Amino acid sequence: MDPILVSVICGFSVTFAGLMLKYAFRSKCSHVNLCWGCVAIERDPEAENKEEQIELDHGINLSSDSSISSPK
């Protein structure tokens, strides 16, 4: 098989997977189906919005693994 064709197919596959994930996590829906139902994602967007608002209000980042800084 031609190496250029393999590179193009791999690149397309990675880009498609990235776009699917981007769509799933930007969506404000609690249930997202991708690839005609092959990938189903359940999430709580209301809790994510509350967490994001707390981060903005207090100047902290709750989603990182590093130590939480004190509020400013």
VEXDREN-2710 file (C-alpha; in Angstrom, 1 decimal):
% VEXDREN-2710
k/r/px/py/pz
1/MET/0.0/0.0/0.0
2/ASP/1.3/3.5/-0.8
3/PRO/2.7/5.3/2.2
4/ILE/1.1/8.6/1.1
5/LEU/-2.3/7.0/1.0
6/VAL/-1.8/5.5/4.5
7/SER/-0.8/8.9/5.8
8/VAL/-3.8/10.6/4.3
9/ILE/-6.2/8.0/5.7
10/CYS/-4.6/8.2/9.2
11/GLY/-4.7/12.0/9.1
12/PHE/-8.4/12.0/8.0
13/SER/-9.3/9.5/10.8
14/VAL/-7.5/11.5/13.5
15/THR/-9.1/14.7/12.3
16/PHE/-12.6/13.1/12.2
17/ALA/-12.2/11.7/15.7
18/GLY/-11.0/15.1/17.0
19/LEU/-14.0/16.9/15.4
20/MET/-16.4/14.3/17.0
21/LEU/-14.9/15.0/20.5
22/LYS/-15.0/18.7/20.0
23/TYR/-18.7/18.5/19.0
24/ALA/-19.5/16.3/21.9
25/PHE/-17.9/18.5/24.5
26/ARG/-19.1/21.8/23.1
27/SER/-22.7/20.6/23.0
28/LYS/-24.9/21.7/25.8
29/CYS/-27.0/18.6/25.6
30/SER/-26.9/16.0/28.3
31/HIS/-27.0/13.1/25.8
32/VAL/-25.0/13.1/22.6
33/ASN/-24.9/10.4/19.9
34/LEU/-22.1/10.4/17.5
35/CYS/-21.4/8.2/14.4
36/TRP/-25.1/7.2/14.0
37/GLY/-25.3/5.9/17.6
38/CYS/-22.0/4.1/17.8
39/VAL/-20.7/6.5/20.4
40/ALA/-23.1/7.7/23.1
41/ILE/-22.0/10.3/25.6
42/GLU/-23.9/11.2/28.8
43/ARG/-22.9/14.3/30.7
44/ASP/-24.2/16.9/33.1
45/PRO/-23.8/20.3/31.4
46/GLU/-25.4/22.2/34.2
47/ALA/-22.8/21.0/36.7
48/GLU/-20.0/21.8/34.2
49/ASN/-21.4/25.4/33.8
50/LYS/-21.5/25.8/37.6
51/GLU/-17.9/24.6/37.9
52/GLU/-16.9/27.0/35.2
53/GLN/-18.6/29.9/36.8
54/ILE/-16.9/29.2/40.2
55/GLU/-13.5/29.1/38.4
56/LEU/-14.3/32.5/36.8
57/ASP/-15.6/34.1/40.0
58/HIS/-12.6/33.0/42.1
59/GLY/-9.8/32.9/39.6
60/ILE/-9.0/29.2/40.2
61/ASN/-8.8/26.2/37.9
62/LEU/-10.6/23.2/39.4
63/SER/-10.1/21.0/36.4
64/SER/-6.3/20.9/36.5
65/ASP/-4.2/18.4/38.5
66/SER/-1.9/21.1/39.9
67/SER/-2.5/22.6/43.3
68/ILE/-5.4/25.1/43.5
69/SER/-4.3/28.7/43.9
70/SER/-5.8/30.9/46.5
71/PRO/-8.5/33.4/45.3
72/LYS/-7.3/36.8/44.3
END
